[in-house]
Amino acid sequence: MGSLRYCRRPVHVNCPVPSLSAFAPFLTTTGIVAIAEIGDKTQLLSLLLAARFGRPLPILAAILLATIANHLLAAWLGVWIDDLVGGAVLRWALAASFLAMAAWTLIPDKLEDDEACVKRAWGAFCTTLVAFFLAEIGDKTQIATTALAARYSSVAMVAMGSTLGLFLANAPAVLLGKQVIARLPMTLVRRVAAAAFAILGLVTAIGW
């Protein structure tokens, strides 16, 4: 009897590799929010909380959780606005919003009296969680998250990017304190952030 011979042909499986453009919402949001957060009132609040409690890990955990919750809502709102409005009206509104944020970024932030009121009785984690979530409402990084989500029509990518960007800016402030912030050229940082928002506004206006 003749032996049976099996011929195995190579099987090619097409595994699409995501292009860099697929990560554009995440990368853009991370960079812009990280720069815009430097010197922001929520970063000033991080410094205050770190000095008051001296417990960086619970503070960082609370900042991360508060940011995820806040920016998920902001990103969802942005996508909802995109679905509701859309078209040229939304494009021009977003372009104007980014340009307005560029001007806003040039103005130094400060903590209001009620935002600077930190209660020790709640503990480091709970105090940071509540204070940071409330302070971020209406802040330029939250508004930027909403606008970016509307521009890119992505909740997940924008929320992850804004959360990472905000955390990258606040973690050194919590861990190292005022000395790391004092060494930064704040005027230059604000100008870079303003330029990033302005470029994004112009790019949005021309529909790219």
N, C-alpha and C positions, 0 to 999 in steps of 0.2 A: 504494500500500500504506500502510495506516495504521501509524503508529509505535507500537512497543511501549512501554508505560510501566510502570516497576517501582515498586511501592509498598513502601518500606522502613518497617517498623514498629519502633519502639524495643524493644529487648530489655532486660528488667529482670532483673538478676542479684542474687539475694539473698545478700549477704555478711554473715553474722552477725558483729556486733561483740561481743567478749567483754565481759561486764559486770564491774564493779569487784569483785564478789563472787568472780569466778573467780581474781582475784589476791590474795584474802584470805590464803591460806596463805603466799604469798611476802612480802607486805607485813608481815603480823603477825610472821613469823619474823625478817625483817630488822630490824624495830624492836626486838623483845625481845632478840635476840642482841646487837645493837649496844650497847644500854644495859647488858646484863648483863656484857658483856666488859670494860667500863671498870673498871679496878682488879682484874681477874681475874688469876690466876697466869700465864696465857698472855700477857697484855699485859705483865706484869712481865718475863716471859721475852723478849718482843720488845724491851723497853728494854735489857735486859742484852746481848742479841745485837747490837743497834745500837751500844751503847757499846763492846763488845768488838771488833767487826770494822770498824765505820765504813763499811760498804758497804750502803746502803739498798736498792738495786735487787735484788741477789741474795737478800737477806733477805726482801723483799716477795714475790718470785717463789716462794721456798720456802714461805713462810707460806700463800700462795694454793694451791699444789699440795698441801701437807699438809692444809689445811682441806678441800679438795675431796674428797680420798681419805677422810679421817676422817669427814666429815659425810655423804658418800654412804652409807657403811656404817651410820652411825647412823640415817639416814632409812630405809634399807632395813629395818633391824631394827625400826623403829617400825611400818612398814606390815605387816611380817610378824607382829608382835604383834597388830596390829589384825585381820588375817585369822584369826589363831589364836584370839583371845579374843572380841573384839567385844562388842556389846550393853552392857547396863547395868553389867556387871562392869568392863569396860574404861573406861567413862565415869567411874565412881566412882574407879577406880584412877588415871586421868589427873588428875582433879580433885584428889585427894590429893597426887599428884606435883607439880602446879603450886603448890599451897599450901606444900608442903615446900620447893620451890625458892625461893619468896618468902622464907621464913625463912632459907634458906641464903645468899641474896643479901645479906642484912643483915650477914653475917659477913665482915670484911675478909680477903682472900686473901693468902697469902705463898708464896714459892717454897721448896720443900724443898731440902736440900743436894744431893741427886743430880740434881734438875732444874736447879739453878743451875750445875752443873758443865759448862762449855762448853769443848770442845777446839778449839784453833786449827788443829791439824794437818789437820782435815777440810775446812777452808775455810768461808766464810760460807754458801754455799748448802746443802751437804750437812749441816753442823751444824744449821742452822735446820730443814731438812726433817725430820731424825730427831728432834731435840729437841722441835720443836713438835708433831709427830704424837703422840709419846709423852706429852707434857704434857697434850694435849687428851683423852686417854683417861680417862674417868671424871670429866672436868671438867663443871661445871654447864651450859656451853653445848652440850657434846656430848649430855648427858642431856636437855637442853631440846629439842635437835633430834630425838632419838628420840621424845620425848613429843609434840611438835608434828606429826611425821610420822604417828604413830598417831592423833592427833586428826583430822587433815585427810585421811588416807589418800593422801598424795602424797609420792613420793620426790623428784621433780624440783623442784617448787616449794619445798618445805621445804629441800632441800639447797642450792638456789641462794640462797634467802633467808638461811639461816644462814651460808653462805660469804660473802655480801656484807656481812652485818651484822658478822661477825667481822673482815673485812678493813677495813671502814670504821672500826672502833675501833682497829685495830692500825697502820694506815698512818700516821696522824698521830704515833703514839708512836715509830715507826721513823724518820720523816722529821724530826721536831722534837725528839724526846728528852723528857727528864723535865720540861722547863719547861712543856710543854703539859698534862701530866698534873697537875703541881703546882698549876696554876691552877684545876683543876676542883673544885667542891664535892663531894668524894667521898661524904660522908654523904648529901647530897641525891640524888646519882646512884644510890646503892644503894637508897634509899627509893623512887625512881621505878621502878627495875627490880623491886623487891619488890612494889610496887603493881601493876605490869603482870602479873606472874606470878599474883598473888592474884586480880585481875579475871578473868584467863584461867581460873583454877581454878574460880571461882564460875560463870562462863559455861558451862564444861564441865559442872559439876554440875547445872545446871538444864536442860541439854540444848539450849542455843541454838547 
